[in-house]
Amino acid sequence: MNAFFQELGHAVLQRWKRENFSLAGFPEIARSALDERPPAEHVDLAAFMREFLLNDEQPFQTLSGFGQPELVAYTHPRFYIQLLFWLDGTTDIHQHEFSGAFHVMAGSSIHAHYEFENAQPVTPHLRVGDVKMKRIELLETGRTVPIISGPRCIHSLFHLDTPSVTVVVRTQNDPGTGPQFNYLPPRIAMDPVFADELTMRRKQLLDVLEQIEDPSYPELAQEMIAELDFERGFYILQHCMAHLQNLDEWQPALEAFETKHGALASGVAATLEEGARRDAIKEMRGSIAEPEHRFFLALLMNVSARADLLDLVSQRFPEEPPVETILRWAEELGTETDYGIAILDAAFPESLEIAPEDQPDIFMAALRHFMEGGKKAPAALRSLPVPQVQHLRAVFAASSLRVLVV
Ligand SMILES: [Fe+2]
């Protein structure tokens, strides 16, 4: 067992015992213990890993799928200390059924805080309300953040370095603060642990129909959505979205849901679109290794206002104006295809009929123009008619780069 974490666990136990194991007192105890002897300064990660691999005397490990992986470094019946490794990790927006504090031991992360306003339970496992981002910050190595159980602490993390390692000092479980909702902005809270077996099997059966290209798929999906209750209808709609969009049958299915559920369905379409946008960025992250580019993707995924995004870029890269940094990344991420150039998933529109060799200058000039809030157009754009410039803006607005141009 690692001596540093044994001592840390011992210190937390003594302090918490003095406070009669008060749940309300635990986050501050955990935070102060981590800040007094920060693991980022006192633990040699390579030595920790070697000790974990070679010394058989280790605390009881869990079967948790959280972290890549999770290692338990200290355990007590009331709390434990875990190390979470993250290789390409991003967390969902979530709350906790436990409390304590986490500490960035290696690497750094983008950390976003949310609130869930106007919460309205639909079932014990699903709520509607307004998911609002309140704050976004860069968490560098050595930072410690308290965790409070329940809806007062809703957050998401996007880990920037590989590996990122966080140390969590946490209670086993805070009774009455579950379920551990995940939040799908802008509208839905769902219990990720809840399993509705019939819905799961129905989704699998729909996948069979999709695989065999059964022509009855869109009609069946639409009939289900028109009949099902809100919770199950939402999951079926979510599951069928991509395939129905490919078949150009999405709109009737969405309308069937909206007709069935009226005001309760408001914001559901936006929630599903936002989920698809986040999934697309997560997927790109799998093929992009350059840390600056991963940082850029993290921002595109999590930040909803251009000013916040520029601010975070300045914090991390203060040497040049943030617009210049972003344009450099956009250029580095540019790819050439048979049809023209693309920046991430924003492809230069073929319909503009501009020669491939002229596209990069025009595309970059357009991006600069939109990012700077549409001030005087740069030279490369001046020869384009206004509708073509508007078309370029629409291309960016429909892509992962959306936040930069709206
Ligand atoms: Fe968390």
Residues whose N, C-alpha, C, O or C-beta is under 5 A from the ligand:
A	BS01	LIG	none
